[in-house]
Every structure is written in structure tokens, then in C-alpha cells.
Amino acid sequence: MKDWEKWDLKISIANFIVPRLESYINEVENNNIVSIPLWIRDIELPFVIAKDREYSDEEIFIINREWEKILKKILFSFKSILEPQNEMNFEEIQKKQEEGLQLFAKYYLNLWD
């Protein structure tokens, strides 16, 4: 590890996470993930998520889109550390960063295929 990587650790972490999240989101968008993300919580869906039932292709599509929305919020929080968000004011950016980082903590153990 280089010394500069420790000086502003959030940038080093964001540099590591962003390309991996982008790749994972691409897999979700293209329905190339093996698992159905049944771990999403606090989302209003037109059906109940339960591990002991079968899901239609349409239901799986809906679940994957909700998972994609969550992942994009997480991605924003890390990308905004690396890239200036000039079209938003500081308070908006900070609010979205906090939301994405809270989702990252909530779903960290679910970032798998």
C-alpha cells in the first residue's frame, strides 16, 4: 500500500468499490445474477417476499429492478466522492451520500451473485 492511500481513505475505498459496483449493477440490469435478491427490505411491492415460495418471471424482474435502484443509490454515494456533482447543492449531495452509505451498510453482506 502506498502512503497516499491512507491519507484520504474514503477516496481509496471509493476507487476500489466504484468499478466493482458498476460491474455488479450491469449484471443485475441484464438479469445475469444467479440469486433472487430476496433480502431487500422496506420496499413496497405488489406481492410478499418470502423465501419459501416460487416467483414468476415478472416478480423476479420487479425484485431485480428494486435491487438495482438500491445499488444505484449506493453507487452514487461512492462516485460522488470521486467526481464533483456540480448540478446539486452541497446539502442534496450530502443527503444522497448518507442514504447510499446507509444502504451500503444495510446490504453489505448481500453484495454477491
Residue, then its C-alpha position, 0 to 999 in steps of 0.5 A: m500500500k502506498d502512503w497516499e492511500k491512507w491519507d484520504l481513505k474514503i477516496s481509496i475505498a471509493n476507487f476500489i468499490v466504484p468499478r466493482l459496483e458498476s460491474y455488479i449493477n450491469e449484471v443485475e440490469n441484464n438479469n445475469i445474477v444467479s440469486i433472487p435478491l430476496w433480502i431487500r427490505d422496506i420496499e413496497l411491492p405488489f406481492v410478499i417476499a418470502k423465501d419459501r415460495e416460487y416467483s414468476d418471471e415478472e416478480i423476479f424482474i420487479i425484485n431485480r429492478e428494486w435491487e438495482k435502484i438500491l445499488k444505484k443509490i449506493l453507487f452514487s454515494f461512492k462516485s460522488i466522492l470521486e467526481p464533483q456533482n456540480e448540478m446539486n447543492f452541497e446539502e442534496i449531495q450530502k443527503k444522497q451520500e448518507e442514504g447510499l452509505q446507509l444502504f451500503a451498510k444495510y446490504y453489505l453482506n448481500l453484495w454477491d451473485 
